[in-house]
Amino acid sequence: MTSIAIAYWIFLVACWIIAARTGYRPALATVTAWSVASIITTVIYETGDETFSGVNGYVVVVDVFAFLFLLFMMMRVDRNWTIYAAALQLNALIIHFAMYVDEAIVPGAYAWGSALWSWIILLVVVIGTIEFTRSQQRLGGPDLPAGGSA
């Protein structure tokens, strides 16, 4: 496992802890689903071709399901971060499509292009969750009591 992969898993666990501590269920569900997708993707690459010289159909399926989950969250939760997360995941799918159309893309660029969006999506979820939690605590809104759990 590379140092970037280790950093990603640490970041993912930190995001999960933040989502769990805020008690905001949509964020916790999203980070948990993202964790499952990350584990499945890692297993796919560890047990198969990890050269990124072509599109791995199994990874595309995982990314499509992640996109559908984010679309579901976008329709169920009235928070802006869900829109941004779904749009960013669509970018990841476009990277797969670009590699499928033109396999002359450098494998390293394809790998970075595919993985980069996961970092950004998790960052969007965490920032959105923190901002939502702060606003609910300031306003004492019905979605999240001042105690921080929902």
KARA-V271896 format. One record per backbone hydrogen bond with DSSP energy under -0.5 kcal/mol. CO is the residue of the C=O (numbers start at 1). NH is the residue of the N-H. Records with the same first field share a line. If there is no record, write none. Layout:
CO=NH / NH
This chain:
2=6
3=7
4=8
5=9
6=10
7=11
8=12
9=13
10=14
11=15
12=16
13=17
14=18
15=19
16=20
17=21
18=22
19=23 / 24
23=25 / 150
24=27 / 28
25=29
26=30
27=31
28=32
29=33
30=34
31=35
32=36
33=37
34=38
35=39
36=40
37=41
38=42
39=43
40=44
41=45
42=46
43=47
44=48
48=50
55=57
56=60
57=61
58=62
59=63
60=64
61=65
62=66
63=67
64=68
65=69
66=70
67=71
68=72
69=73
70=74
71=75
72=76
73=77
77=79
79=82 / 83
80=83 / 84
81=85
82=86
83=87
84=88
85=89
86=90
87=91
88=92
89=93
90=94
91=95
92=96
93=97
94=98
95=99
96=100
97=101
98=102
102=105
106=109 / 110
107=111
108=112
109=113
110=114
111=115
112=116
113=117
115=118 / 119
116=120
117=121
118=122
119=123
120=124
121=125
122=126
123=127
124=128
125=129
126=130
127=131
128=132
129=133
130=134
131=135
132=136
133=137
134=138
135=139
136=140 / 141
145=148
149=145
